[in-house]
């Protein structure tokens, strides 16, 4: 039976630590992007509020005030939708990095486990062929189940992403229509 050496254990630990630090860096990059997005959005909102406040102070009658408020609706809805899309893109790309790393680690662990099972099967005592066959069948079934779950998760993610884009497009279109009707 195959026994792990100290060098193999150390190499595996080193690889795990490198993966951990790589994922930590990706998480911080995602947080930095979100903070940058929020700072940019906050600065823009503050500037727009200042400009809108100046416009409101120069209004001469109620009709002009209503028109000014109506013209504010469409750009606000579009900016909100753009902000949501950008936030979603950041979250999706960060999540994709994590998924890629986890899938890679899982594939490596699975390959090592299958190697250990094969090694154990080769060194199994005579007469244990039925037990070895059951073990190999179980490992194969577990591998197939894992692959099916991974495919289902990917499909669900794709459907959710398509739904998000559809809802965002509908919301933006609705805001444009509502703004156009008020004019």
C-alpha positions, -999 to 999 in steps of 0.1 A, spaced: 0 0 0 12 35 -8 24 56 21 28 94 19 63 106 25 71 137 46 81 155 13 47 147 -2 29 160 29 50 192 30 44 198 -7 7 193 -3 7 217 27 27 243 7 2 240 -22 -27 245 2 -12 275 18 -4 291 -16 -40 284 -27 -53 300 6 -32 331 1 -42 333 -36 -79 331 -26 -74 357 1 -58 381 -23 -88 375 -48 -112 382 -19 -94 415 -11 -94 425 -47 -131 420 -49 -136 441 -17 -114 468 -32 -134 469 -64 -166 472 -44 -152 500 -22 -140 518 -54 -174 514 -70 -192 527 -39 -168 557 -36 -173 565 -73 -211 562 -69 -211 583 -38 -191 611 -53 -213 611 -84 -245 611 -63 -232 640 -41 -223 660 -72 -257 653 -88 -276 663 -56 -256 695 -55 -265 703 -91 -302 693 -86 -304 714 -55 -292 744 -75 -317 737 -102 -345 734 -76 -336 768 -61 -339 784 -95 -374 771 -103 -399 797 -111 -432 778 -109 -447 744 -100 -448 731 -136 -411 737 -139 -405 718 -106 -426 689 -117 -407 687 -150 -374 689 -132 -383 660 -109 -396 639 -138 -364 644 -157 -345 630 -126 -363 596 -126 -349 580 -158 -312 588 -152 -315 576 -116 -331 543 -127 -304 538 -153 -276 546 -129 -291 522 -103 -293 494 -129 -257 501 -140 -245 501 -104 -263 468 -98 -248 453 -130 -213 464 -120 -217 450 -84 -230 418 -99 -200 415 -122 -176 420 -94 -193 394 -73 -195 370 -102 -159 373 -112 -147 369 -76 -170 339 -72 -157 324 -104 -121 326 -91 -131 308 -59 -150 281 -79 -121 276 -102 -97 271 -73 -121 248 -54 -127 227 -85 -90 224 -91 -83 213 -55 -112 189 -56 -99 173 -89 -65 169 -73 -79 154 -42 -101 131 -62 -72 119 -84 -51 112 -53 -79 93 -37 -85 72 -68 -47 65 -69 -48 53 -32 -78 31 -40 -61 16 -70 -29 10 -50 -49 -6 -22 -67 -28 -47 -34 -40 -62 -21 -49 -28 -54 -64 -15 -51 -100 -2 -64 -128 -24 -101 -134 -21 -110 -98 -16 -118 -91 -52 -155 -86 -45 -148 -60 -18 -124 -42 -40 -149 -42 -69 -176 -27 -45 -151 -1 -33 -142 9 -69 -179 10 -79 -186 32 -49 -158 56 -58 -170 57 -94 -205 64 -83 -194 92 -60 -173 107 -88 -202 107 -112 -225 122 -85 -200 150 -78 -197 157 -116 -235 159 -119 -238 183 -89 -211 205 -105 -229 206 -138 -262 214 -121 -246 242 -101 -231 257 -133 -265 255 -151 -283 271 -121 -257 299 -121 -262 305 -158 -299 306 -154 -296 330 -125 -273 352 -144 -296 353 -174 -326 362 -151 -306 390 -135 -297 405 -168 -333 402 -180 -347 418 -148 -321 446 -151 -330 453 -187 -368 452 -179 -363 476 -149 -343 501 -171 -369 499 -199 -397 504 -174 -380 535 -160 -375 549 -194 -411 543 -203 -423 559 -171 -401 589 -176 -412 594 -212 -449 593 -201 -444 620 -175 -429 644 -200 
